[in-house]
């Protein structure tokens, strides 16, 4: 932790000078790009100077070293001042900063992990503190290391509920290695922030959430040094620094004025403004950060394999949600860095099975799904853990923006959504995930697993743990039969033909509960002398288009898809897209149309036309036409 004693006058002046150099660099870069947020940068200049050149411990030339202190710029639009700090530190060239926002330059409008000194992408506001919580939790409880985590938050984004979900989480888990700095510069994008400079209310709110809180003048480097020097001295409580600042600080005619958000300084005014700020700089001396202690353990999260084969019996019935919990608990024995998170649904998602076997690696996030997702992303940064977060699949829609940002963050976090579709029955439509496949298919780095029995579920968990990018595993509530032998091999993007004969006349593709409905329909049709081929896609994304096309051609080009999901964006649309350029292949889609209601699962499957009987009728209709 930093020393609580104020640094000497020379260092204080150097920190002031650095702050003004950061201002100048931010103004020049945004002027060069003719876009950006120089005023948002200027309010944070002293904060960034004190953090990066007095408080934080890190290796300048190894930004992702696991021992380094972490920094999250939650107010991502102030990216130029983050880049400027790394110019000052000597890692980024000033000439590169002048290419800000230009094609081919990794210094983008908002930070992304294309840069080694960025752990999570920010810019969609309100998400940085949740990710910082995940990093701090990992540091305190998994790494048991000395590194600390600092998160700079804008006062405008503190209107986001996700900020306060994270505040509650950090306090509950006693994250005394976490510091949140609120840059209270009074002005939002289009008008003043709700509290403006009501510092007492900010302080009361932070203290009410259990944080050790200091209110400071955010442009006073000595006050910042003293406040940050007390960081960590209060055990088992996170620290909040509430810094009163002014947007556009140091820019005459712009400071504390409205309607300057996201606007570069006019080119005809830039040199005069820079000359005025430059006149405040007394020395070109820079300060070097202190190196971190080598306290983070060396770990390996590659090639994680189950410690033993599956032991399921063909025909036994088990819900894939339970198989997920069993598989996750089993995977936890294979690597001590596999962790699980849940949002108070662990007894329904069956992640509780992991908690019982590995309690020290289970994080209960309570009913705060946005924060749970952000925490998982934070835990997974720098390859410190393999994170699996679970809840009802429907509730991931609440945190879709966090999932979208996870992809931009190049995260490897995994998500498991249970209780998908109308097959959950009596709980009714609010609990039914019927849009989740569409959601996750739209995420560019996401692998969408849809296992149909216990064996394939276990394999999905193992594959997700070893696959780059976001993983989503869709699990079902009803118990379904084990249809695969324990030694069956599964791979991402490889479908399984579950049932076939040379005389098959239609290809039926189902997943999860509807695969079992398709097998029941095949049994009924076989008694009528009609044979259908049944295919299990295993992953909806990537989809095994080659196997689908080959088998569709073998049965005369007829495909029926059946899914416990809305028509839009699900299995049917994925298949239709895959075969869209193939002449002579016709896809008929059975899916849930409209909002469901409470009833027995079998009644709902019939009512929405995705039951075995509905498949039989669709087959007859297709053959008749």
C-alpha angles and dihedrals in degrees: 000000000000121000115263090218115098113249119246124274094263093056092044090054090047090053090051090049092049090050090055092046088053088052092051093048091049092050093046094047095049090045090052091051092040087224141069141075112290095159092056088051094050094056090058099044098105092042091054093045094053094043098047100035105032112018112030123076115213145133108254095207094043105048094169097049105138091229095059124105111254128235126194120191099206090175088065096177087075088067095128092067090050089052089045090055089056089048089054090047090053100245099104123046117237089228089059091051089057087063089062112155092002124134111276095014114118090210093093132178090269126021121270132173090257077096116070091222093057118081100178134019115247136181099099092091129238098034106091098079093054090054090046088053089056091051092047093047089051091048095049103037108022106027094027085206135148099241116119132212125226124190125190112208129188119229090231093057091050085082086073113100090218089070090060093044085058093045090055092046094050092049094046092052094043095236098185089164091067127089124186116196115198111206098208100190093155099231129092127190101281102012141353118307114257097259097032104185098342092134095169091063092048089051094049092049094051092045091047088059089054100257126144098240135198125183113207144165099262092209094054107091093192092054090047091050092051094047094046089044088065091054110124095012090106103069122226095008129098117233127238121196110197104198121194106215141157124240110240092017111189096017109113113227092011105060111109092355124130127240097039098102113125094002125121118225111267109263094236090060100042101087093048092050093047091048090054094048091044090056088066093058112097101180142019090220114130128199126230121221119243116252118250125247114259095244105126112099122239108249140177123212098169127113096012109183133181112263093228139013123268115274103201123134122228110256096019112130123233132150115247089230089062092043087054091055092047092048093048092050089049092049088052089068091055096059131014090217096065106108135180132212130187139178100229092289097097094121089056101038088043092230082127086081088065091047092054093052099035107023093160090060099046120097117198105205096178122212096332105103097172091056093043090058092047092048090051090051091049093048090053096052119116088014092279096139144009101234128201116184120188140187137130106312090235091063094059086075087071090061099037093123090055090051091048090052090047089066091051087048089058087235124174094204117141128216130197120197119194131186094047122177137350090308089087086076123186098030088078137218100312089067097041116102104212100149101042098100089052090049096051095038087061092058106096098216097038128119110202113208119192106179119191103199141018096270095052090044092057090049091049091055092050093047093047090054090057101039126096117234133027117330125203122188115191113206133185135224102220120081112250133186124267104247102171128071116241093251095053111130120227129188134180111266095016119114126205124230098216099180130018145155133176089247095056112137103187137028113227117194119196136158133201112345093359093058087062090047088052091052090050089050090050090054092051093046091048088062087058093050094254118125126200130187114231122207130190111203093197090192119043088192116062091027120203095239094167094058092045093050094045092052094041090056090048091059098044100272099291120135130177117189120196123188143167091229138081117282091248117087099346138111095301095054090045091054093043090052092048093055098033094110095044113100118224098024119117123191122204112190127210112191143137112289116196136349114322130215140212114293140116114299093243091051092051094047088055095042093053096041101245100109127107089262091053091051091051090052091048091051092051090048093049093049092047090055 
